[in-house]
Amino acid sequence: MVYDYIFKVKIVKLYLESDHSLRKLSNLLEIGKSTICRWVHLFRTGCLTNTNKYSGRRKKLSKQQIIAIENYVVGKDNNSKRITAMGVKFI
């Protein structure tokens, strides 16, 4: 589920300004405790903005991307630019 920025801010303020526990809010709103915790953390650090989008799991790599990474790791291909050109980001 994707929640908009205004909704997140309302939930964070409700949590911070009321006597409701995290568990009670989570059960009442049917939102995971970890989700509310993440929003509170982002709010407190000033990182909760309109541009924050949680997309969930990363997309699966294609077979071609997996082969290219395997070749790079075992030393058959030393061209990391080729791998990044396929959409694989090195962390």
Long-range contacts (C-beta under 8 A, 24 or more apart in sequence): 2-53, 2-54, 3-31, 5-48, 5-49, 5-50, 5-52, 8-39, 8-43, 8-48, 9-43, 9-48, 11-36, 11-39, 12-36, 12-39, 12-40, 12-43, 12-48, 15-40, 16-40, 16-43, 61-88, 62-86
